[in-house]
Amino acid sequence: MKNGFKDRQANGGTTAMERSLSMELVRVTEAAAISSARWMGRGLKNEADDAATTAMRTVFDTIPMQGVVVIGEGEMDEAPMLYIGEELGTGHGPAVDVAVDPLEGTNIVASGGWNALAVLAIADRGNLLHAPDMYMEKIAVGPEAVGQVDIDAPVIDNLRAVARAKNKDIEDVVATVLNRPRHEHIIQQIREAGARIKLINDGDVAGAINTAFDKTGVDILFGSGGAPEGVIAAVGLKCLGGELIGKLLPSNDAEAERCIKMGLDVNRILRMEDLVKGDDCIFAATGVTDGELLSGVQFKGTFGLTHSLVMRAKSGTVRFVEGRHSLKKKPHFVMED
């Protein structure tokens, strides 16, 4: 095993996350964002994703931690993706689960759209749900509406609950939904209820996180998206005091069998304590393209400007970080010897 992680843990490796890790992780998302932003609008989503992945891996391996990817882009034989089971970090420091999406919104970057992110989440070892790569039905809300929504309830009931919780009329509630044919029934019900909709083409991690920030104007997220992205978003919402509830949606027998092998009940409602256990986790994201919450990467000569969000559940700290990076002095996003 790379760096002998298991041996170090057996010999007394650190088991709790350290405060300094939050800012270290921002370096990872910044590097991925800068690398993928070079491909914005060029119609080459795979190249953008590869650039983000390579940069993220490079910087991850300078971070003092014993990380294992539990949510990534593929399996071991699909490298250069950050694959499930891959070990990240120096091999010293806290033992953590890592969930990554080097480029949340590959199509967004390819087309030059909104809300593409480089995003990651970590928690103490064993605390993140090992989410299979399949669809998950989701409902997400910010702190005011925690405990007020029900994934099995009719859309209108959840809209009314959020309206009550946020002391507004249902006509003033804004729901965000991925713009997909499978969501036509949800979209119709939202419109019939009189609420407003912000349709998004990709990027439901941003859509879920936005429910916890007033400035985005989003109150609730409905619909299905990737299960791994659901876990990442749950970490972010845990840091913010929000809530994401999910249900796995296997589309065939093979996916259902995989859930069984992973010890997952596809009929079970997944609540926050199922998605991310414990009282500590860290979420970091850097904007690749402009969005409601984060600005995208800007290039100014030999410098790159970034806008990031980093949060820790244990302390409740939420930081927005603006970075100015010398692309000449750090061409590979780490200091050269």
Secondary structure, 3 states (H helix, E strand, C coil): CHHHHHHHHHCCCCCCCCCCHHHHHHHHHHHHHHHHHCCCCCCCHHHHHHHHHHHHHHHHCCCCCEEEEEECCECHHHCCCCECCCEECCCCCCEEEEEEEEEECHHHHHHCCCCCEEEEEEEECCCECCCCCCEEEEEEECHHHCCCCCCCCCHHHHHHHHHHHCCCCHHHCEEEEECCHHHHHHHHHHHHHCCEEEEECCCHHHHHHHHHCHHHCCCEEEEEEEHHHHHHHHHHHHHHCCEEEEEEECCCHHHHHHHHHCCCCCCCCECHHHHECCCCEEEEEEECCCCCCCCCCEEECCEEEEEEEEEECCCCEEEEEEEEEECCCCCCCCCCC
